[in-house]
């Protein structure tokens, strides 16, 4: 059950935020910290990152919606064969994608 406004004020009046922050810093320095989560970078996210293009521009070049690109980047969906090939080219030769955009 969440604390009431009065309970929160009473609890916070007894806290020493400076000491809590210092203790947290000491814990991190000593290697005591929370879980570390590693996020896998998808092919779509890596390819777009290498081109330096925004999601709307990159999606336009691929001929897909921004939402589809976001789904690929977040790993919720996978691109088809043709799109996968374009992403591979974008990752290897980002200059080509930037050139195509400047000529469009």
N, C-alpha and C positions, 0 to 999 in steps of 0.2 A: 504494500500500500504506500503510495507517495506521501511525502511529508507535507504538512499544512504550511501555509505561509509563516505562521508563528513559529512552528518547529524549525523551519529553515533559518529564520532570523536568529533563533536561540543557538542553533548549531554553528552558524557562521560567526556569531559573536565570540565564540570560544576558539575559533581557528586562528592559527598564525600562518598565513599564506606564504610568507617569506621562508619560514622553516620548512614548510611542505615542498616548496620549489627547490630549496637547497638540498633536501633529502632526495628528491627525485633526480637532481643532477648528479649527486654522489652515487646513486644506484646505477645510473646509465654509465658513468665513468668506470664503475666496478664491474660492468658487464651484466648487471641485473636489470633486465628490461622485459617488456612484453613480447608476445609472439611476433615473429617476423614472417610476413607473407610475401611470397614471390609471385609476381604477375607475369604470365607468359605473354610475350608480344606476338600478336598474330601477323600473318603475312601481309594482310591489308594495312594494318597500322604501321608496320615497318616500311612498306612501300610508300605510303603517303608521307611518312615522316622524312624519308630520304628526298622526296621531291620538294618538300617545303610548302606544299599547297594546302589550302584550306579544304575542309571536307566538301563544301559545295563545289569548288573548282575541280577537285579530284573526282568527285562523283560524276560531274558533267563530262569529263574526259573519258570516264569508263562507260558512260551511258547508262548509269543506274541512279536511283534516288539516293538522297543523302541518308535516309533511314536505312536503306539496304547496306550502304557503306558502313554505317554505324553498327549494324548487326554483325557484319564481317569483322570489323575492328574489335568488337567486344567478344567475339568468339561464339556468338549465339547461332550464327548461320555460317555456312561455307560457300565461297564463290563457285560458280560453274567452271567448266573447262576453259572457255574462252576468257572469262574474267580472270581466272587463275593465271592464264598466260600473260594477260596484260599486267597483272600485279607483279609477276616475275620480271617482266621487262622494266617496269617502273622501279623495282628494287635494284636491278643491275645497272640501268641507264636512266637515272632520274632526269638527266639533262634532256633526253628525248621528250619526256613528258612536258617539261617546261617549254621546250621549243615548239611543240605542238600547240600548247596553250597560247603562246605569243603569236602564232600564225593563224589562230582561229578567229 
